[in-house]
Amino acid sequence: MISIIAAIGKNNELGKNNKLIWHIKEDMKYFREKTLGHKVIMGSRTWDSLPEKLPQRENIVVTTREFEGPDLIAHGVDEIIEKYTDSDEEVFIIGGGTLYMQFLPYAKNLYLTEVDATDKKATTYFPEFDKSKYNREVLKKGSENGLDYAFVKYTKK
Ligand SMILES: NC(=O)c1ccc[n+]([C@@H]2O[C@H](COP(=O)([O-])OP(=O)(O)OC[C@H]3O[C@@H](n4cnc5c(N)ncnc54)[C@H](OP(=O)(O)O)[C@@H]3O)[C@@H](O)[C@H]2O)c1
């Protein structure tokens, strides 16, 4: 099973200049809890934005290049889609925009932290998707440093 996890702004903002836009401690904690022990799959730019390999998770990086660091390099997404779309194992697509775009049609769950803010200078966005095709469940709402957010789970109908 493929799950997507992302924090997005009101206009689907994801990132700015290869960095995150908002830093919400509770969201970092939530991300860690959800993904711990699972395979995490990311694009090379997201990998480059991390301070280090995400511990206690198999780090899979999609890239056309070869480099050291990740547990596994994948040179495309087709094999991952084929292997995990109908598997019992839950794997997480953790970004960025190019990976969300390619995996969205195959993802059963979207764990979206919906941040009640905008950033006109964002450089990466989460793809538009048809919300009528998903059940929407608000798991938790919170506020940190004046920033309201909600942990929302979309499950494909
Ligand atoms: N808000 C959030 O939850 C969240 C989560 C993650 C990331 N982000 C943000 O998103 C931004 C990065 O996203 P991005 O869209 O710019 O980049 P990205 O998706 O992280 O990485 C793009 C790179 O992935 C590789 N790639 C993608 N599809 C491929 C394919 N089919 N075959 C081979 N390689 C492929 C290419 O790497 P090569 O060029 O190496 O070939 C491509 O340049 C950053 O600002 C980051 O902070 C936000």
The ligand as a MOL file (V3000), in Angstrom:
LIG
                    3D

  0  0  0     0  0            999 V3000
M  V30 BEGIN CTAB
M  V30 COUNTS 48 52 0 0 0
M  V30 BEGIN ATOM
M  V30 1 N 5.9090 20.0900 2.8640 0
M  V30 2 C 6.3100 18.8340 2.8120 0
M  V30 3 O 5.7000 17.9320 3.3900 0
M  V30 4 C 7.5010 18.4860 1.9900 0
M  V30 5 C 7.9490 17.1700 1.9210 0
M  V30 6 C 9.0680 16.8920 1.1360 0
M  V30 7 C 9.7070 17.9020 0.4500 0
M  V30 8 N 9.2420 19.1650 0.5510 0 CHG=1
M  V30 9 C 9.8730 20.2510 -0.1910 0
M  V30 10 O 9.7540 19.9790 -1.5710 0
M  V30 11 C 10.8790 20.5500 -2.2590 0
M  V30 12 C 11.5400 19.4710 -3.0860 0
M  V30 13 O 10.6160 18.9490 -4.0160 0
M  V30 14 P 10.9080 18.9010 -5.5900 0
M  V30 15 O 9.6300 18.5720 -6.2770 0
M  V30 16 O 11.6200 20.1430 -5.9600 0 CHG=-1
M  V30 17 O 11.9730 17.7250 -5.7160 0
M  V30 18 P 11.9330 16.1630 -5.3330 0
M  V30 19 O 10.6500 15.5600 -5.8150 0
M  V30 20 O 12.2910 15.9710 -3.9010 0
M  V30 21 O 13.1770 15.6290 -6.1860 0
M  V30 22 C 13.2170 15.7820 -7.5840 0
M  V30 23 C 14.2810 14.8790 -8.1380 0
M  V30 24 O 13.8980 13.5100 -7.9540 0
M  V30 25 C 14.3800 12.7320 -9.0430 0
M  V30 26 N 13.2660 12.1050 -9.7300 0
M  V30 27 C 11.9450 12.3890 -9.6490 0
M  V30 28 N 11.2220 11.5480 -10.4100 0
M  V30 29 C 12.1160 10.6950 -10.9820 0
M  V30 30 C 11.9780 9.5800 -11.8540 0
M  V30 31 N 10.7870 9.1590 -12.2900 0
M  V30 32 N 13.1150 8.9350 -12.2340 0
M  V30 33 C 14.3260 9.3140 -11.7800 0
M  V30 34 N 14.5160 10.3620 -10.9390 0
M  V30 35 C 13.4220 11.0430 -10.5570 0
M  V30 36 C 15.1960 13.6640 -9.9250 0
M  V30 37 O 16.4890 13.5860 -9.3480 0
M  V30 38 P 17.8980 13.7700 -10.1450 0
M  V30 39 O 17.8780 15.2010 -10.6010 0
M  V30 40 O 18.8890 13.4930 -9.0560 0
M  V30 41 O 17.9110 12.7910 -11.2550 0
M  V30 42 C 14.5370 15.0020 -9.6370 0
M  V30 43 O 15.3910 16.0960 -9.9300 0
M  V30 44 C 11.7590 21.1410 -1.1780 0
M  V30 45 O 11.4560 22.5230 -1.0260 0
M  V30 46 C 11.3480 20.3850 0.0660 0
M  V30 47 O 11.6150 21.1070 1.2540 0
M  V30 48 C 8.1510 19.4800 1.2900 0
M  V30 END ATOM
M  V30 BEGIN BOND
M  V30 1 1 1 2
M  V30 2 2 2 3
M  V30 3 1 2 4
M  V30 4 1 4 5
M  V30 5 2 4 48
M  V30 6 2 5 6
M  V30 7 1 6 7
M  V30 8 2 7 8
M  V30 9 1 8 9
M  V30 10 1 8 48
M  V30 11 1 9 10
M  V30 12 1 9 46
M  V30 13 1 10 11
M  V30 14 1 11 12
M  V30 15 1 11 44
M  V30 16 1 12 13
M  V30 17 1 13 14
M  V30 18 2 14 15
M  V30 19 1 14 16
M  V30 20 1 14 17
M  V30 21 1 17 18
M  V30 22 2 18 19
M  V30 23 1 18 20
M  V30 24 1 18 21
M  V30 25 1 21 22
M  V30 26 1 22 23
M  V30 27 1 23 24
M  V30 28 1 23 42
M  V30 29 1 24 25
M  V30 30 1 25 26
M  V30 31 1 25 36
M  V30 32 1 26 27
M  V30 33 1 26 35
M  V30 34 2 27 28
M  V30 35 1 28 29
M  V30 36 1 29 30
M  V30 37 2 29 35
M  V30 38 1 30 31
M  V30 39 2 30 32
M  V30 40 1 32 33
M  V30 41 2 33 34
M  V30 42 1 34 35
M  V30 43 1 36 37
M  V30 44 1 36 42
M  V30 45 1 37 38
M  V30 46 2 38 39
M  V30 47 1 38 40
M  V30 48 1 38 41
M  V30 49 1 42 43
M  V30 50 1 44 45
M  V30 51 1 44 46
M  V30 52 1 46 47
M  V30 END BOND
M  V30 END CTAB
M  END
